[in-house]
Amino acid sequence: MPARSRSKRTPLTVEALWAIRRVGSPTLSPDGAHACASVTSYDMERNEGETALWLFPTHLAASGGGRPRKLTAGDKDSEPAWSPDGRHIAFAAKRHGDEEPQLYVIAPDGGEARRVTKLANGVAALKWFPDGRRIAFISWVWPELATEAQQAKRKKDRAGDKVKAHVTERGEFRYWDHWLADGREPHLFACDVATGRCRDLLAGTGLRLRPWQPGADEYDISPDGREVALTFDPGDEPRMMTQTDVVVLDLASGKWRNLTADSGMSDEHPRYSPDGRHIAYHAYDTKRAFNDQGHLRLLDRRAGAWSRLAPALDRATTHVRWSADGAALLFLCEDRGRVELHRLPLGAATSERIVAGGTLGGFARSRDGAVIAFDRSTSHHPPQLFAVRADGGGERAIERLNEGLLARHALGETREFTVKGWKGEPVQVFVTYPPGFDPARKWPLMHSIHGGPHNAHHDAWHFRWNTQVFAGAGRIVACVNYHGSSGFGQAFLETITGRYGEKELADHEAATDFLVAQGYVDRERLTATGGSYGGFMVAFMNGHVDRYKAFVCHAGCYDWVSMMATDGYRFFASELGAFHWEDEARVLRQSPHHYVRNAKTPTLVVHGEQDFRVPATQALQYYDTLKAKDVPARLVYFPDENHWILKPQNSRLWYREFFAWLERWDGKRAAKPARGKAKRARKRGAARSR
């Protein structure tokens, strides 16, 4: 690109971030010629988004071609699923007259979509039966009501009831941002596409899906269409921290069998082999470790015996699919800050990588397995659709909807470093530099601390905590994959169990020291920010270190005692090592509120009222305590948001408050020359970056 053209590019702004069209994971036509995916566009002034379906030629199949085109004109069309014969695409949509998302079908060559269902409780998690005449989906129902008319009446009566109280005796009655106390359960349905007649497959069986936002990974349909396999919690009431089993249900008789009752594991996500003889699934040893990353198992239906797959693979896997010939499994594998597509031949000790780099969100294969479509993002590009051959060759981008917008903005370079963290152990750090970064100048450093804690920073595009927007404001952004992060093996996950804060703090301090030593960081302009567990970390840091000029604590865990109000409180005994009434001293050692007497650093506290994972009172406790101590603090409280800030205008305010707070406390001084250190800094950076 000519220098003049480059000079006109501006850093990525919040407005530009919300102008990006957000592309979902694809479904692929049986012949591999076209991918279909949802595309969401947001309007900042209207403060809402619209989602439509698009078709994208893969140019890797013998048939098909042309250009990408918009397939539907609805504003809430999602979850596309291609029929086995390629003649229809099913999707969920909430259109005119729909109070809940309904099942629609449309021909891929266009025309009007046809609504198939009109269910009071809506549909989600669609899958076609192999015969192409029926579609399975999940719907929440009152199990004691036998007809759809009764379901609709109950729904209408509850909506019109002036009493809105929640009454329950369940141990876990909320999840993230919604209540689970109205008596409904997620059931699996089958719908005849031609007639629209729907059948509750779980009615009268005593089976139910888990209520934790169940998706298509929770169930599968046998190749002959005669039975379904699903993840089932056999307890009297569903619990997040319990063991589940894989059961199969005969659709003709309604009888079911538990296939993994004696496994001693939490067994989930069944997948039938193409010949129906085997079921692959995940097994999690939750009795040994709540944070177990799981492993793959294979159940031989004839022998009734299971075996462990890929015993040498010490990584978490998701989105498991069979190869077309049944000789291998395909799945996404998280490894060292990336999520890639792997292939595992049955009997192999570990998997082989098919698609490398960045972070994949999902994938689909053609009927013969010759073509694979997937979505992938990187730190420099939002999710984009690609297609490859079965062996990973011939990769090509099949979607460029954001190309023009991105070309107008300058993005910063992201480098990967390994630093010596807690007790000298290696820790990965992604660092994003401002556009036009000059190592001869001094720059402010900002930590962006991930949540979880058993999560990770990836080479990925994040719409809520976007490192390019942060760097575009003139800050070096450090993203540390501290001890306890995922993608580095089971042992690394467990290193912080029962000692929250200690190793993570050492890892971040080591990253700060390393970057300051490069010569281009202004040691007087250090800040740290984080959400959820990242918010916990900045609150913990505020009681332990004082070299940072400002903190931003978003949805942060502040007090592990009052955090008993969370929807997932049962994990405390495993992760913290005890409940507070069992070992109060141990819990307090890991709780930021126990160290708040030492807090001095100005803090922006941000929270959403509808957050049930980290209840909003955590923010109010922390903010009030800082104010009582005369520590500068500012509260940004969203009554209409949950754990995440999801509305465009709320997000714009969030970024505005975020930057204003940091600039207020770390100063706006112009960057200074490093006086002779630039050349040495470049050499050090090249030597230690990978």
Protein Blocks (a to p, Z undefined) as FASTA:
>chain_A
ZZklmmmpccddfklmmmpccdddddddfklmaccdddddddfklopacdddddddekla
fggcdjdddfbfcfbdghiacdfklpaccdddddehiabdcdddddfkgcjdddfbdcfk
lpehiaddfklpaccddddddfkbmbfklmmmmmmmmmmpmblcdcdfbfblcehjacck
eopacddddddfknopacdfkgonlpacdfehpafklpccdfklpaccddddfbfbdcfk
bcdddddddfklopacdfklmnopacehiaddfklmaccdddddfklpmklgbjaddddf
klopacdehkllccddehiacdfkopaccddddeehiacdddddehiabdcdfbgghjdf
bdcddfkopaccdddddfkbccddddddfkopaiacfbffkmmmmmmpccdddddddddd
eehiacdddddddehiafkbccdddddddehjlgcddddddfklcfklmmmnopacdddd
dehiahiajklmmmmgopahjlmmmmmmmmmmmmmmnopacfklcccddehjlmmmmmmm
mmmbckbfbdcdehiafblklmmmpmklmmmmmmnopafklmmmlmmmmgmklmmmmpmb
dcdddddfklmklgfklmmmmmmmmmmnopacdddddfkbcfbcfbfklmmmmmmmmmmm
mmmmnopadcddeehplmmmmmmmmmmgZZ
